[in-house]
Amino acid sequence: MIFLDTDIISYYFHGNNKITTNLIKAFKSKEPVAITIINVYEISKGLKYKNNTKKIKHFKKLLKHLQIFSLDDKVISEAATIYSNLRKIGKSIGDADILIAATVIKNKGILISNNTKHYENIANLNLMNWL
């Protein structure tokens, strides 16, 4: 299963051909494509702030084709472990990225992101960059 990070959705909305091509391939291959509830929030707040009703409608249509994963006890426990491990090595990233990574790990997925620097120090996270 692949999980799309917020930046990947943003590139998709801006018409990035690599992202669009890879997304079409994933859908055609019947590979499950997912997003976390954290990503839904990040994208929604940006679109609402910009009052971009066209992209809000487009995003709602896209969401119909994606599995949306919410937070649960296992994800929260994994997120706390990630946070602790990063602090111990003197690294830090935002809580949203930690929760996204934890969701991907607990659901045995691959995170598609161009923000590889944010995630590179997280153990057991499968990470791929379509760009």
C-alpha positions in Angstrom: 0.0 0.0 0.0 1.2 3.5 -0.8 0.5 6.6 1.3 0.7 10.0 -0.4 2.3 12.8 1.6 0.9 16.3 1.6 3.6 17.6 -0.8 2.8 14.9 -3.3 -0.9 15.9 -3.4 0.3 19.5 -3.8 2.5 18.6 -6.8 -0.4 16.6 -8.3 -2.7 19.7 -8.0 0.0 21.8 -9.7 0.0 19.3 -12.6 3.3 17.6 -12.0 3.6 15.0 -14.8 5.7 12.5 -12.8 3.3 12.5 -9.9 0.3 12.2 -12.2 1.9 9.3 -14.2 2.9 7.4 -11.1 -0.5 7.9 -9.5 -2.3 6.6 -12.6 0.1 3.6 -12.7 -0.8 2.9 -9.0 -4.5 3.1 -9.6 -4.3 0.9 -12.8 -2.2 -1.7 -10.9 -4.9 -1.9 -8.2 -2.2 -1.0 -5.7 -4.1 0.4 -2.7 -3.5 4.2 -2.5 -4.0 5.8 0.9 -3.6 9.1 2.8 -3.6 9.8 6.5 -6.2 11.9 8.2 -3.3 14.3 9.1 -2.6 14.8 5.4 -6.3 15.4 4.8 -6.2 18.1 7.4 -3.0 19.7 6.0 -4.4 19.9 2.5 -7.8 21.0 3.5 -6.6 23.9 5.7 -4.4 25.2 2.9 -7.1 25.0 0.3 -9.7 26.7 2.6 -7.2 29.4 3.6 -6.7 30.2 -0.1 -10.5 29.8 -0.6 -9.7 27.6 -3.6 -13.2 26.1 -4.2 -12.2 24.5 -7.5 -9.3 22.5 -5.8 -11.4 21.7 -2.8 -13.9 20.0 -5.1 -11.1 18.3 -6.9 -9.6 17.1 -3.6 -13.0 15.7 -2.4 -13.2 13.7 -5.7 -9.7 12.4 -5.2 -10.4 11.3 -1.7 -13.2 9.0 -3.0 -10.4 6.9 -4.6 -8.1 6.9 -1.5 -8.2 4.9 1.7 -8.1 7.4 4.6 -6.3 6.2 7.7 -7.1 7.7 11.1 -5.1 7.7 14.3 -5.5 4.8 16.7 -3.7 3.5 19.8 -1.1 1.6 17.8 -0.3 4.6 15.7 0.0 6.9 18.8 2.3 4.4 20.5 4.5 4.2 17.4 4.5 8.0 17.1 5.7 8.3 20.7 8.5 5.8 19.9 9.5 7.7 16.8 9.6 11.0 18.7 11.7 9.4 21.5 14.1 7.8 19.1 14.6 11.1 17.2 15.2 13.1 20.3 17.8 10.6 21.5 19.8 11.2 18.4 19.3 15.0 18.5 16.9 15.1 15.6 13.4 16.6 15.5 10.6 16.9 13.0 7.1 18.2 13.4 4.4 16.2 15.1 2.3 16.0 11.9 5.2 14.2 10.1 5.7 11.9 13.1 2.0 10.9 13.1 2.1 10.4 9.3 5.2 8.2 9.5 3.7 6.2 12.4 0.5 5.6 10.4 2.5 4.3 7.4 4.7 2.1 9.6 1.8 0.5 11.5 -0.1 -0.2 8.3 3.0 -1.6 6.5 2.9 1.0 3.8 5.3 3.0 1.7 5.3 6.8 2.1 5.5 8.7 -1.1 7.1 12.1 -0.3 9.5 14.6 -1.7 10.3 15.6 1.8 12.8 12.8 2.4 14.9 14.9 4.8 11.9 15.1 7.2 11.6 11.3 7.3 15.1 9.9 6.7 15.9 9.3 10.4 12.8 7.3 11.1 13.6 3.6 11.6 11.4 1.1 9.8 9.8 3.7 7.5 9.6 2.7 3.8 10.1 5.9 1.9 9.9 6.6 -1.8 10.2 9.8 -3.8 8.3 9.9 -7.1 10.2 13.1 -8.1 
